[in-house]
Structure formats: C-alpha cells, structure tokens
C-alpha cells in the first residue's frame, strides 16, 4: 500500500517518464522524508 501511494505521488508530481524504471518495486527507494497521511 505504501509503495503504491508513493509511486502515484511521484507520478502526480512530475516524475520524468524517462526514469520510470526507478519506480519499479525492485528499484524503488522511498524518500527519506516521512510522509503523513491525513
């Protein structure tokens, strides 16, 4: 769940399509800042 939310957030915030492979589960690195869900 957290992975999907993070990926969708990055896509919505303009993650470049040329770097889409970074969002695959085996390449994904979560941001260092904790996110709050509210």
DSSP file (Angstrom, degrees, kcal/mol; ACC not computed):
  #  RESIDUE AA STRUCTURE BP1 BP2  ACC     N-H-->O    O-->H-N    N-H-->O    O-->H-N    TCO  KAPPA ALPHA  PHI   PSI    X-CA   Y-CA   Z-CA
    1    1 A X     >        0   0    0      0, 0.0     4,-2.4     0, 0.0     5,-0.2   0.000 360.0 360.0 360.0 -48.3    0.0    0.0    0.0
    2    2 A X  H  >  +     0   0    0      1,-0.2     4,-2.3     2,-0.2     5,-0.2   0.881 360.0  53.4 -64.3 -37.4    2.7    2.5    1.0
    3    3 A X  H  > S+     0   0    0      2,-0.2     4,-2.5     1,-0.2    -1,-0.2   0.942 109.9  46.6 -61.8 -48.2    4.7    1.6   -2.2
    4    4 A X  H  > S+     0   0    0      1,-0.2     4,-2.7     2,-0.2     5,-0.2   0.918 112.7  50.1 -61.7 -44.4    1.7    2.3   -4.5
    5    5 A X  H  X S+     0   0    0     -4,-2.4     4,-2.1     1,-0.2    -1,-0.2   0.904 111.7  48.2 -61.7 -41.8    0.9    5.5   -2.7
    6    6 A X  H  X S+     0   0    0     -4,-2.3     4,-2.3     2,-0.2    -2,-0.2   0.907 112.5  48.2 -66.3 -42.0    4.5    6.7   -3.0
    7    7 A X  H  X S+     0   0    0     -4,-2.5     4,-2.5     2,-0.2    -2,-0.2   0.934 112.6  47.8 -64.8 -46.2    4.7    5.8   -6.7
    8    8 A X  H  X S+     0   0    0     -4,-2.7     4,-2.4     1,-0.2    -1,-0.2   0.888 111.2  52.1 -62.1 -38.6    1.4    7.5   -7.5
    9    9 A X  H  X S+     0   0    0     -4,-2.1     4,-1.6    -5,-0.2    -1,-0.2   0.925 110.2  47.6 -63.4 -44.9    2.5   10.6   -5.6
   10   10 A X  H  <>S+     0   0    0     -4,-2.3     5,-1.9     1,-0.2    -2,-0.2   0.909 112.6  49.1 -63.8 -41.5    5.8   10.7   -7.6
   11   11 A X  H ><5S+     0   0    0     -4,-2.5     3,-1.4     1,-0.2    -1,-0.2   0.914 111.1  49.8 -63.6 -42.1    4.0   10.3  -10.9
   12   12 A X  H 3<5S+     0   0    0     -4,-2.4    -1,-0.2     1,-0.3    -2,-0.2   0.783 107.7  55.6 -67.0 -26.9    1.5   13.1  -10.0
   13   13 A X  T 3<5S-     0   0    0     -4,-1.6    -1,-0.3    -5,-0.2    -2,-0.2   0.193 129.2 -89.2 -95.5  17.2    4.3   15.4   -9.0
   14   14 A X  T < 5 -     0   0    0     -3,-1.4    -3,-0.2     1,-0.2     2,-0.2   0.777  53.5-179.9  91.2  28.4    6.1   15.1  -12.4
   15   15 A X      < -     0   0    0     -5,-1.9    -1,-0.2    -6,-0.1     5,-0.1  -0.451  42.1-104.6 -59.5 129.2    8.4   12.1  -12.2
   16   16 A X    >   -     0   0    0     -2,-0.2     3,-1.7     1,-0.1    -1,-0.1  -0.311  16.2-137.9 -63.4 135.9   10.1   12.0  -15.6
   17   17 A X  G >  S+     0   0    0      1,-0.3     3,-1.4     2,-0.2     4,-0.2   0.777 103.0  65.0 -62.9 -27.1    8.8    9.2  -17.9
   18   18 A X  G 3  S+     0   0    0      1,-0.3    -1,-0.3     2,-0.1     3,-0.2   0.645 105.1  45.4 -71.8 -12.8   12.4    8.5  -19.0
   19   19 A X  G X  S+     0   0    0     -3,-1.7     3,-1.7     1,-0.1     4,-0.3   0.018  73.6 120.0-115.3  25.5   13.1    7.5  -15.4
   20   20 A X  G X   +     0   0    0     -3,-1.4     3,-1.8     1,-0.3     4,-0.2   0.784  63.6  70.3 -62.9 -27.5   10.0    5.3  -14.9
   21   21 A X  G >  S+     0   0    0      1,-0.3     3,-1.2    -3,-0.2    -1,-0.3   0.750  85.8  68.3 -62.7 -22.6   12.2    2.3  -14.2
   22   22 A X  G <  S+     0   0    0     -3,-1.7     7,-0.3     1,-0.2    -1,-0.3   0.715  94.8  57.5 -66.8 -19.8   13.2    3.9  -10.9
   23   23 A X  G <  S+     0   0    0     -3,-1.8    -1,-0.2    -4,-0.3    -2,-0.2   0.477  77.7 112.1 -93.2  -2.9    9.6    3.3   -9.7
   24   24 A X  S X> S-     0   0    0     -3,-1.2     3,-1.8    -4,-0.2     4,-1.7  -0.420  82.4-111.4 -66.7 147.5    9.6   -0.5  -10.3
   25   25 A X  T 34 S+     0   0    0      1,-0.3     3,-0.1     2,-0.2    -1,-0.1   0.839 116.1  49.4 -52.9 -39.5    9.5   -2.4   -7.0
   26   26 A X  T 34 S+     0   0    0      1,-0.2    -1,-0.3     3,-0.0    -4,-0.1   0.641 120.1  37.0 -78.8 -12.5   13.0   -3.8   -7.2
   27   27 A X  T <4 S+     0   0    0     -3,-1.8    -2,-0.2    -6,-0.2    -1,-0.2   0.516  89.9 118.5-107.7 -10.5   14.5   -0.3   -8.0
   28   28 A X     <  -     0   0    0     -4,-1.7     2,-0.5    -3,-0.1    -5,-0.1  -0.334  38.3-175.1 -69.2 132.9   12.3    1.8   -5.7
   29   29 A X        -     0   0    0     -7,-0.3     3,-0.1    -2,-0.1    -1,-0.0  -0.978  23.7-131.2-124.5 116.6   13.9    3.8   -3.0
   30   30 A X        -     0   0    0     -2,-0.5   -27,-0.0     1,-0.1     0, 0.0  -0.263  32.4 -96.5 -64.2 153.2   11.4    5.6   -0.7
   31   31 A X        -     0   0    0      1,-0.1    -1,-0.1     2,-0.1     4,-0.1  -0.305  26.5-125.3 -66.0 155.8   12.1    9.2    0.0
   32   32 A X  S    S+     0   0    0     -3,-0.1     2,-0.4     2,-0.1    -1,-0.1   0.700  88.7  85.1 -77.9 -18.9   13.9    9.9    3.3
   33   33 A X  S    S-     0   0    0      1,-0.0     2,-0.2     0, 0.0    -2,-0.1  -0.704  83.9-123.7 -85.3 129.3   11.2   12.3    4.5
   34   34 A X        -     0   0    0     -2,-0.4     2,-0.4     1,-0.0    -2,-0.1  -0.478  24.6-142.3 -69.4 142.2    8.4   10.6    6.3
   35   35 A X        -     0   0    0     -2,-0.2     2,-0.4    -4,-0.1    -1,-0.0  -0.844   4.9-141.1-106.9 143.5    5.0   11.4    4.7
   36   36 A X        -     0   0    0     -2,-0.4     2,-0.5     2,-0.0     0, 0.0  -0.850   7.0-150.5-103.6 139.4    1.9   11.9    6.7
   37   37 A X              0   0    0     -2,-0.4    -2,-0.0     1,-0.1     0, 0.0  -0.919 360.0 360.0-107.2 126.8   -1.4   10.6    5.5
   38   38 A X              0   0    0     -2,-0.5    -1,-0.1     0, 0.0    -2,-0.0   0.415 360.0 360.0-150.5 360.0   -4.4   12.6    6.6
